[in-house]
Amino acid sequence: MEKFLAQKKNGTDVKTEIIAGITTFMTMAYILAVNPNILADAGMDRGAVFTATAIVIPWNSTDGVIGKLSFALARVWDLMHILHIL
């Protein structure tokens, strides 16, 4: 894990990376729970939004692994709010 994440170079350790992973997981779980409800209020099908969100979340999480970063991107989270306002 040290070799892959370059922990010494980045000034981190295994404990910090595990906490970051749990935090990222909880954030993505929150998005999966909230996103369909917000977009359903905007007139979209709740089941379809849930499915789309569930498909996109793992893809977003791979960005951190490929980039060797301890975070994931929630690409459509801001777009969701724009759709809700419209």
C-alpha positions, 0 to 999 in steps of 0.5 A: 500500500505504501508503494502504491499510494506513496504515503511517506511522500504525501505525509500520510499513513495507513490509518489516515487512508482507511479513515479517508476511505470510510469517509468517501464511502459514507459520502457516496452512500449519502449521495445515493440516498439523497440524489433520487429524492431531490431529482424526484421533486424535480419530476424525474423518475426516482427509480431511474435516478437511483439506478443511474446514481448507483452506476455512476458512483463506482466510476467516480470512485475509480478516479481516486484510485487511478490518480492515486488520490484519497478522494472520489469525485461526485461529478453530477452532484452540482448538476442535480441542484441546477436541475432541481432549481429549473 
